C-alpha cells in the first residue's frame, strides 16, 4: 500500500461550499450534505485533498478510496454516485446563478 505522500489522486470533483456541513465533520472525515432526504457524505481526510476556491471546493480523492475493488463494489458505486451528484448540483447552481 502506498503511503500518504505517494498516493495517486484518481478522481476530482467540484462541490459547492454550501454543501459542506462542518458541524457533522469528525476528526478523520469531511462532511457534505446530499440532497434533501439523502443524508450526508463523509470523506476520509487521509484519502481526500480539499482545495478551497472562491465559491467551491475541489475534492481530490485517492485512487484506493474511490476505486476500492470488487469486494466492496456497492460502496464504490454509492460513493462515486454521491460525489457525482454533489458535483452536478454545484455545476447546475453555478450556471443558473
C-alpha positions, 0 to 999 in steps of 0.5 A, a space after each residue: 500500500 502506498 503511503 500518504 505522500 505517494 498516493 495517486 489522486 484518481 478522481 476530482 470533483 467540484 462541490 459547492 461550499 454550501 454543501 459542506 456541513 462542518 458541524 457533522 465533520 469528525 476528526 478523520 472525515 469531511 462532511 457534505 450534505 446530499 440532497 434533501 432526504 439523502 443524508 450526508 457524505 463523509 470523506 476520509 481526510 487521509 484519502 481526500 485533498 480539499 482545495 478551497 476556491 472562491 465559491 467551491 471546493 475541489 475534492 481530490 480523492 485517492 485512487 484506493 478510496 474511490 476505486 476500492 475493488 470488487 469486494 466492496 463494489 456497492 460502496 464504490 458505486 454509492 460513493 462515486 454516485 454521491 460525489 457525482 451528484 454533489 458535483 452536478 448540483 454545484 455545476 447546475 447552481 453555478 450556471 443558473 446563478 
